[in-house]
């Protein structure tokens, strides 16, 4: 196999690996996902017309370029960076298709590395990083194989691994010691997953069919809460128009940040949140958020200035088991009892009956008994509700629904009973993933754990959580969604959300543990984590010596790298040329600088026999240097060169003896 063909195979493998990684990315356009495997197929099993003038690659470039411009102009791609990334991925396949000469193959390798880097901007999980690393490994291998040639093919993997082993310590030193800076821009993504800031009955029911990860939580110094207490609030919805619950359009009223004292640094919750394009962050309503730009709102939410458009990590510092939650003690507002006129009259009538009870706790107890007596059915397929008086239809006609139906109807009933109430949306539940070999683990919360419940305000207790779904289906709070649907007697929904095999869930859970640690300690390695690491390694004043440590580490590692890379030089070829030069020097032949090697065969004082043997050795050397499979082994060629030197000496002695005999021959 020629070195060009080897480089093409490696670059095709690199592009195929990149394409596999792009399949899991929402940013990759369908046109790119369809085009890349076709271009790889054409390159590896190309018909003879690809070897002719490049009208086919040029035609493909024009057609795919026009398709890309059309999609961009129609708004199919959101954001300049995403558009450029798709263009790079597309051009890498087109460049590979037309690359036939070494120079074009080198440019293709560099374009592939740039395309891999663009993929790393959007996908930074452990699996994506491994795929990108393999793709880059193959791309670098193609460039190295092009230089070494097919004769070095068996040692190509060894050389690649040696390069990685040399560069890896330098990368680690730069990662750990180089000053950390914040992102230069906020990546704009074109998709949104998870909850929204509005609730219409049926919205969460469609969301829970998405089993993708919403967030993962680690608990430091504390046990995870029991399943029934795993509530992660995101937003409190206090505006109601008769059908739709929404968050207030006014600016959130944010409490001043309260930095935790050293005594208050008790257990922590560490949260890795997936992108959802929301300003609101999930939490359990307790603790102090960190970093400090995250603020607590007066309605019990965590708010940050920038929407979550990529994975983020934040923590909740517990202020002690007896610490109060200030947002729960805030008094209600008149809008927390508002119900629109001319909507849901039967609901209002029932609530007015309960309002005759003197205490809010009594009205709450009456509502619980009423829900338990009605025979509500819990299902993901409740059917459509009419636009007008939708809650009346749910409470008194269909009586089947999901958590948002129960939360929305119960909250409206409480308002009709003159009890301040609001709807809260977030997540309830989560699966505990145990780490291998120790008792640690993390809690994985998926979009299927999306949930809605209510909060009512009681004079002596403030805002308290009430989950009417738990009255109808208690198993929803103790078990996962699948089991709760089965307990409600909905076999259709069970088939819709069938559980995966246990071994597959086990593998998935432990892989996600590795992915969580990768994101926490690599992708989220910020300045605070760097300072903490330096203090542990070098003491309290390590930050003063950070620059010195960085320069010293780089200098030492570069010195080691230069020594190791010296081993990669083609010593065998240098040794062969050294033997040839030494042979010509002993034969009395001196080449001028820049003079071709073949000139040594002209105007020398060698005999015809020696000159012929030298010409054969020079041709064998040229073949060994430039041919793919030389006919003469290198060791045999070196032996012939050393034999030629001895032949010159033997020939000189024999000529001297012959001339001497002729001089002493009697005349």
Order of alpha helices (4+ residues) and beta strands (2+ residues): alpha-alpha-alpha-alpha-alpha-alpha-alpha-beta-alpha-beta-beta-beta-beta-beta-beta-beta-beta-beta-beta-alpha-alpha-beta-alpha-beta-alpha-beta-beta-beta-beta-beta-alpha-alpha-alpha-alpha-alpha-alpha-alpha-alpha-alpha-alpha
